[in-house]
Amino acid sequence: MKLPTTYAVLLACLSACLFAVTATGCNPAPPATPAAAEATAPPVHIVPLPQSVDVQSGELQVSGAVALEAPEAAPNARRALEELLSTLGLAQDASAAIRIRLQLVDDAALPDEGYRLRVGEGIVLVARTDAGLLHAVQSLRQLLPAQAQPQYRLPRVAITDAPAYSWRGSSVDVARSFLPVEYLEKHIDRMAFFKLNRLHLHLTDDQGWRIEIKRYPKLVEIGGASAVKGGRSGWYTQEELKHLVAYAQARGVTLVPEIDMPGHVQAMLASYNELACDDEDNLSTYDGLEVGFSVLCLSKPDVVYPFVRNVLEEVLAIFPSQEIHIGGDEIKDPLYADFVARTAAMVREMGRTPIAWEEGSVADTGPDLMLQLWNEGYAIDAAVAKGHPLILSPCTYFYIDHGNYAGQPQTYDWCRKEGVPLQRVYSFDPARYPTAVGVEGALWSELVHADATADDRLWPRLAAVAEVAWTPADRRDYAGFVQRLGALRPHLDAMGVRYHPEPDLGWGNRDSGP
Ligand code: ACM
């Protein structure tokens, strides 16, 4: 039976509901009675929604042990699958009746990150790349419960899948308030679960400098000790960042560093006063909330550009990401456009692709400069016409330091008074921008000072970011998303996520949050 995905999911849900009426309505929990267990296949609830889900009749039962086959060339997918089996208490045994096969194929019909997943007599996961197989493993994980059980029931299903957009991002501002390495590791795991693949680290800003630069140790001695009032100071050693890069790579996530320049640099100026103009008398560290007041002294190119180059050389030696973010937001300076053009050229000479915030579009650069849009109303059309690739983070949809609902305590509302609720995030269509490479949810940290607060702002909204980036708008609908994501709550619980208790998902009410 071949059904369009939405109908297949709805049917699975409806049939489950016929047998399992629970307090929260249509719930994907296993049917309540043995008779029902025979009559219904377990529902399929995958986020982001796959390209096609062909639910067949019957189910596959798994218990005890499975036989695993995996090619050498897919070490990350193999590790992810082994971790899944271990979480579920399933042993590996080459003679087990149920076989799980990871297969790399040279099939031009499969995009880089695409995959096929078939549950029949056994389980077969097919892709062209390790990254594609990693996504297949995550889909398999979502077909299974979050915790170990004596027996597992999987729907017989054939899934074919690939992302609409290659950039499916989360950015975190560790500059205003620091996030520990352990938190970032957990964040990467959670991103991977939803097939998000870019973690953009906003490493520097007025309030703090978080990346060790060996040539300029005062950047962390002074800038690393500073933070926004009430926030956390701290910095990452180069070793810690290299560890994070490898940790993320193994999970299909690329870390994208941002060194924000030529504005948002008070921590830099406080560390190395010579980067400021000679008449600048404010050279202290800063813990306030203002923006747009600090700037590198661009009329001292002999001081500024060697510094920028030396910093970028160390940054690039840590981060293999093809794309490197040079900031470029919220500063007025007569030499601004020249700075963006020169710094973008520097990144390009080093073999990488520069990214700047939307304002960088005024610089005279080649169209390879990627631009990150953060204001829907910004005049970006000329840059699009020139061919600049766009990362889409318009603040009314994707600034998730804004409230999960209007008036949520400890949230900003300067961009949108009503906050940025889950449904709002979900409603965005990247196809409005012909050169879009994807979307990114941005967590700024002026008001986010603790891990639990970060969790509350990031989740569940990043799951909506993931689906906006993965699934074309004409195949998405909020009701289906809510049903599927609602069902994945035990997985988020198992990952220890302290998500916002989103009423749309039946996860709580507005008073039950932090
Ligand atoms: C920004 O919000 N200044 C990128």
Residues whose N, C-alpha, C, O or C-beta is under 5 A from the ligand:
A	BS01	ACM	D329 E330 W357 W374
